[in-house]
C-alpha cells in the first residue's frame, strides 16, 4: 500500500494545504500589528510544512506531489506579490 493511499493522510495533507493558503492571505494584511507579526510567523511555518509535505509526496510515487507543489508555489508568489496601490507618476 502506498504511503499516501490512506484517506486520513490525504485529508491531513488537504488540511495542511488549506491552512497554508489561509496563512498566506492573513500574512498579507495591510495593517501592522502584533497579530500581523504572528500571521507572518505562521505563514513561514506553514510554508516549511507545505514544502516538506511536497518532498514527502514526491518520494511516494503518487500524483499527490503536484497538488502540494502547486500550493507551495502559490504561497511563495502570493506572499511576495505586490498587491498595493501605487502612486500616480508625474509626467516628464
KOLKE-714075 format. One record per residue (C-alpha): x, y, z; residue in one letter; residue number from 1. Coordinates in pm, whole numbers, padded with zeros to 5 digits. Each point is the difference from the previous one (the first is absolute). Example, Ala and Ser with C-alpha at 12.3 -4.5 7.8 and 13.67 -1.06 7.14 Angstrom:
BEGIN
X|Y|Z|type|seq
01230|-00450|00780|a|1
00137|00344|-00066|s|2
//
This chain:
BEGIN
X|Y|Z|type|seq
00000|00000|00000|x|1
00146|00339|-00095|x|2
00080|00241|00279|x|3
-00265|00254|-00096|x|4
-00277|-00246|-00091|x|5
-00148|00030|00349|x|6
-00302|00238|-00004|x|7
00095|00148|00338|x|8
00341|00103|-00131|x|9
-00158|00149|-00311|x|10
-00240|00208|00211|x|11
00292|00114|00218|x|12
00189|00097|-00315|x|13
-00307|00190|-00121|x|14
-00029|00178|00337|x|15
00368|00099|-00011|x|16
-00052|00154|-00342|x|17
-00312|00193|00105|x|18
00169|00131|00315|x|19
00297|00104|-00212|x|20
-00218|00198|-00241|x|21
-00192|00164|00285|x|22
00326|00095|00170|x|23
00117|00160|-00327|x|24
-00314|00215|-00014|x|25
00032|00100|00366|x|26
00369|00084|-00043|x|27
-00101|00251|-00268|x|28
-00204|00210|00245|x|29
00059|00370|-00068|x|30
00033|00124|00360|x|31
00304|-00060|00216|x|32
-00094|-00143|00336|x|33
00108|-00277|00235|x|34
-00259|-00223|-00171|x|35
00163|00074|-00336|x|36
00341|-00105|00133|x|37
-00155|-00321|00133|x|38
-00165|-00070|-00337|x|39
00330|00049|-00180|x|40
00169|-00243|00236|x|41
-00279|-00252|-00053|x|42
00036|00047|-00376|x|43
00370|-00080|00009|x|44
-00070|-00310|00207|x|45
-00274|-00109|-00239|x|46
00228|00062|-00298|x|47
00258|-00234|00150|x|48
-00264|-00264|00081|x|49
-00150|00014|-00351|x|50
00351|-00023|-00147|x|51
00076|-00306|00212|x|52
-00334|-00154|-00097|x|53
00090|00058|-00363|x|54
00330|-00180|00049|x|55
-00172|-00287|00180|x|56
-00260|-00043|-00272|x|57
00262|00023|-00274|x|58
00172|-00306|00143|x|59
-00326|-00195|00036|x|60
-00036|-00059|-00378|x|61
-00355|00135|-00011|x|62
-00142|00304|-00174|x|63
-00066|00182|00329|x|64
00325|00193|-00035|x|65
-00155|00214|-00273|x|66
-00261|00143|00238|x|67
00260|00072|00267|x|68
00232|00157|-00256|x|69
-00279|00219|-00132|x|70
-00098|00120|00347|x|71
00365|00058|00089|x|72
00057|00215|-00306|x|73
-00327|00191|00052|x|74
00107|00072|00358|x|75
00346|00117|-00108|x|76
-00132|00230|-00273|x|77
-00301|00117|00200|x|78
00215|00107|00292|x|79
00238|00202|-00214|x|80
-00243|00149|-00252|x|81
-00048|00374|00031|x|82
-00375|00049|00027|x|83
00009|00357|00130|x|84
-00101|00308|-00187|x|85
00270|00209|-00154|x|86
00015|00376|-00008|x|87
-00052|00152|-00343|x|88
00327|00100|-00158|x|89
00056|00355|-00107|x|90
00063|00068|-00365|x|91
00338|00108|-00131|x|92
//
